[in-house]
Amino acid sequence: MAAMAASHFFCSRHINYSSDSISKFSNPLGDGSLRPYFSSHKSKGFSSFQTKCRNSRTHIVKAISDSSKHDRKQVELVYNLDEKLNRLADEVDMNAGLSRLSLFSPCKINVFLRITSKRPDGFHDLASLFHVISLGDKIKFSLSPSKSKDRLSTNVPGIPLDERNLIIKALNLYRKKTGSDKFFWIHVDKRVPTGAGLGGGSSNAATALWAANQFSGGVVTEKELQEWSGEIGSDVPFFFSNGAAYCTGRGEIVQDIPSPLPFDLPMVLIKPPQACSTAEVYKRFRLDVSSSIEPSTLLEKISKNGISQDVCVNDLEAPAFEVLPSLKRLKQRILAAGRGKYDAVFMSGSGSTIVGVGSPDPPQFIYDDEDYKDVFLSEATFITRGDQQWYTEPSSSNATSHADKSSCVG
């Protein structure tokens, strides 16, 4: 009993049982009334109950049983207010509807990117292994009292906050498709750099579609969201995959595949402050001098043997290096300085991020050379998502700090 008293909160009064009646119920808070205790942690949902108590999670009530005048026995009844009241709060949430939601919005890399043909509509057909990684933004959605306008804010200056932003486009699209009248306050904690070839904006749009559907009770299927999302941008449908997909067409034809890569495989992302214009990169692309290897061959090799330099083909590297010659020098220097510590070094998407897979550490020259004092650096790993769940930021120490460590050197 002494040991239990040291670690638990005890009632100051007793519940007295007699043979024919129960006379009084004690109050754990000791003020004559029974107050609810609400946990500061809930497993799901957002509740209007926000009272947060920091006292014990499991309470023990002493009771005395008067079976006879000379034989008094003391027993302990253990009950868990956290569990009971969390269930009550969740029930209230279900009845009241969702009011706030925070989601992780991860970016992607193209493990390989083949451009296979030019289409009559001016776009190019591609074949690429897309994979979600652990670097991402955090987006908070709250229902707005307004019935006419969303309000968007972010921690990064220069990002459009109106209909030019893909988040607003996604919310407008959802309302158009479903007739929903819900508008939102949205704040984006931006960690993925723009103009990086990492699909940060596309991921934000997909995350906004997912969020809007959650606020409406999940009335639309993921397949429908994925189909609609192609109207926003070619990369958006990918994020409704499980996180690893073979993408063709303009990128909007998404074939889910089991992740062919280990989740503990580290990588480093290195992005100079200069961005590559996707339109300019495609303008300089020449199909006749691009790679001729079959994309299916690359996918098969990666599935069997993992990542190596020869399979991380990106047909947009050559035109991107024409647009930004310093990016070519950066890749060459990483390859030379890495001395084999990277399994592969390649550009993601249309640039300007260079990815080194196999080590989380950048080469030393990134820290020493004045030319690279403003580059963006981040560690990352490969991640996926579960069925009917959105992506979550990894919790292990090797993954959770990737975005937090994202920084500009210097």
Salt bridges, closest charged atoms under 4 A:
ASP31 OD2 - ARG35 NH2 2.47
ASP66 OD1 - ARG72 NE 3.14
ASP82 OD2 - ARG57 NH1 2.69
GLU83 OE2 - ARG87 NH1 3.15
ASP90 OD1 - LYS42 NZ 2.90
ASP93 OD2 - LYS42 NZ 3.26
ASP121 OD2 - ARG119 NH2 3.01
ASP125 OD1 - ARG119 NH1 3.11
ASP137 OD2 - LYS190 NZ 2.68
ASP150 OD2 - ARG175 NH2 2.47
ASP162 OD1 - ARG164 NE 2.98
ASP189 OD2 - ARG191 NH2 3.57
GLU222 OE1 - ARG385 NH2 2.57
GLU231 OE2 - LYS177 NZ 2.95
GLU280 OE2 - ARG284 NE 3.20
ASP288 OD2 - ARG286 NH2 3.11
GLU300 OE2 - LYS304 NZ 3.19
ASP310 OD2 - LYS301 NZ 3.97
ASP315 OD2 - ARG114 NE 2.61
GLU317 OE1 - LYS331 NZ 2.76
GLU322 OE1 - ARG284 NH1 3.67
ASP369 OD2 - ARG333 NH1 2.80
GLU370 OE2 - LYS373 NZ 3.35
GLU379 OE1 - HIS402 ND1 3.43
GLU379 OE2 - LYS405 NZ 3.01
GLU393 OE1 - LYS138 NZ 3.24
GLU393 OE2 - ARG191 NH1 3.55
ASP404 OD1 - ARG191 NH1 3.09
